[in-house]
């Protein structure tokens, strides 16, 4: 992992391969390690950059609430530091919310963008309450208890024992999340606006990936546009974590999208 300074904070990132640049943004309580099964497949043909988002992994975790815009601007600072004028930006879950903010405000820096198990919808009132409960769990019981509660619901139930092994690996990555970082990011997700119009109004190629067994963000909340430049893909047998559950299939979808871009 390498490091840059961004507005007084450090952002750590992985940078592998050569070619057209793909930037991968991980989900909540993850890190660049969330992509550990996908990066080796992509980096044979592309330059793949995967940061630890603000508050996650080895990046700094300032105290207080974050905003999705702030986290997207961290990505912009990373591109500036690496002197990358245009990239394809793909975000998983929380990373997708950040991707939409980036596309809305810094679209000239993108060749295309995509959401992987993510949505342009804002949190419902019920979901906002759950975010506050999550903050309470993290503050009162710690990150380990929260991750133990969070991760099982991210995986498909159809994969049996294999899912259990993958689930344990996702927990292991999640335990490294600084508690104040998880709190800051949870509040950022709670306060994000509706960005479905970013997808429908964009002239850029857009990739939307859903898991057929995703109990967190069902396909209909991902597939909010069917414009000609929007590619929709559903991964059978995957829940919210195709990057763990079906990395080869996710790689194929990303590769085909990159070839179309």
Secondary structure, DSSP 4 states (H G I P E B T S, - for coil): -EEEEETTEEEEEEEE--SSEEEEE--TT--GGGGTTTHHHHTTTSEEEEEPPTTSTTS---SS---HHHHHHHHHHHHHHTT-S-EEEEEETHHHHHHHHHHHHHGGGEEEEEEES--SSPPPHHHHHHHHHHHHHHHHH-HHHHHHHHHGGGS-GGGHHHHHHHHHHHHHHHTTS-HHHHHHHHHHHHTPPP-HHHHHH--SEEEEEEETT-SSS-HHHH-----TTEEEEEETT--S-HHHH-HHHHHHHHHHHHHH-
